[in-house]
Amino acid sequence: MKLMETITFKNGKIYLYLPNAKYKNKRCLGKISNRVLYQKKSKEKHLFRKTNSIGFNFDLINRGGAEFDLINVTLDFISLWCSRASILRYGTILNFSKTGLEKQVFLNLNFFKNSRIEALNEMEEIIKKNIFDIKPNIPKPENFQTNLFSEAC
């Protein structure tokens, strides 16, 4: 029986538990503060070179609307900004289930912004135009489901 991934939320930090992973079955996905998800990544480990993109846990991005709107990625000491809406609109979904890893959505580096205000402005445009449904492989974002985040022990 294949066990499902679990995302837990504790003290502002988000943890992912992957029971079938061959590498690191538990890891911290980042922290949330003031409706911003903060993550630290390195090009060496986290850049998907085929598409020049950065990956995010799909379930966290898809259902994270009640918790965060923006994402700040520190990529090798450079601060990059994007919105959930941008990832859902422009991202590409990849699933690494053979290695036990979770479904991820990747955003090309060209879609990241240099400032919070630029990311907010793009998010407002996407929401105003309601263009989530243009890309068929990414659903319109949902509100958080209460079973996505459970209190960590």
N, C-alpha and C positions, 0 to 999 in steps of 0.2 A: 504494500500500500504506500503510495506516495504522499508524504506529508506536505501541507501547504505552508507557504511563507507567512510569517507573522511580522507585522510592524507594531512596535510599541513606542509609547510616548512617556518620557519620565523627566521631570525637571527641565522642560524645554528642549530636551534632546530626543532625537528620533533614532530608534534602533531597528535593524532588520535582522530577523532570524530565518536562515535558510537551512532546514533540516537535511536536505539532500545535496548540499554544496560540497564540492571536492576541495574547495579552498575557502577558508574563513566562513564558518556557518553563522557567525554573529558579527555584525559591524554597525558602527554609528553612521547614519546617513547625514547628520547635520544637526543644527539647532534652529529653533524658531524663536524669534523675538520681534515684537511690533509688526506682525503680519509679513515678516520676511524670513525665508528659509536661507540659512547661511551654510555653505559647504566649502571645504578646502579640498582642492584636487591638484594633481600634478600632470603635466603633459606626458611625462614618461609613463605613468601608470594609467591615466584616465582618458587620454585623447584617442579616439577611434580614428586611426589614420586614413582608413578607406574613405571616410566621409568628412574628415576634418571636423569632428563633432565630439561633444561631451554628452555622456549618458546620465539619465536620471531614472530612478525607480518609477515605473509606469503607474502603479497603484497609488503611490504617494502623490504624484503630479495630478493624476486624473481625479482623485477624490480629496485633494488637499484644500479645496476652496474655503472651507470654514476656518482654516488655520492660517493660510498664507496666500498672498497674491504675487509676491515678487520673490526672486531667487538671486542671491548674491553668491557668486562663485569666486573664490580666491584661487586663481590658477597660476601657480608658481609666483606668488606674491603680487599678481596683477588682479585688481578687482574688476570683475565683469558682472553685468546685471542683465536679467531677463525676467519675463513674467510667465506665470503658469499658462496664460493665454497664448503667448508666443510659442511655448513648447508644444502645446496642444495643437496649434494651428500649423506650425512649420516643422515639427519634429517627425522623425522616422522611427517606427517601432521595430525593435529587434528582440528576439527571444533566445536566450542561451540555456535552454532547459537541459540539453545533453550534459552540460557541465554542472548542473544543479543550480545555476544562477537564475535570477528573476528576470521577468520581462522588463525591458528598459525602453525609454524613448530618448532619442539622440537629437540634439540641436546643433546645427552647424555653427561654428564660431562666428561666421558673418552675421548671425542674428543676435549676438550678444551686444549689449550697449555699454558705454563707458560710465554712465551715471544712472542713478536711481530715477531721476526725473525723465530721462529718455525712455527707460523701460516702462514707467507709468504711462507716458504719452502713447507708446505703442500699444500697451494693454487696452487703454481706453478706446483707441481706434478699432482694434479687433473686436472688442465687445460691442461698440456702437454699430459696427457693420454686421455683427453676428455672423462672422465668416468661419465659424468652427466646422460647419457641415460641408465645406467645400472639399476638404480632404477626407475621403471615405474611410481610411483606416484608423482615424482618431475620433472618438466620440466627443460630443459636446460635454464640457466638464460637468461633473455632478457635485452636489454638496457632499460634505464629509458623511461617510456612513459610520455610525457609532461602533460597528464591529471592526473597523480598520485599525483604530488605535485602541489598544487596551492598556490599562495601567500595568507597567512593568513591576515585577516583584522586587 
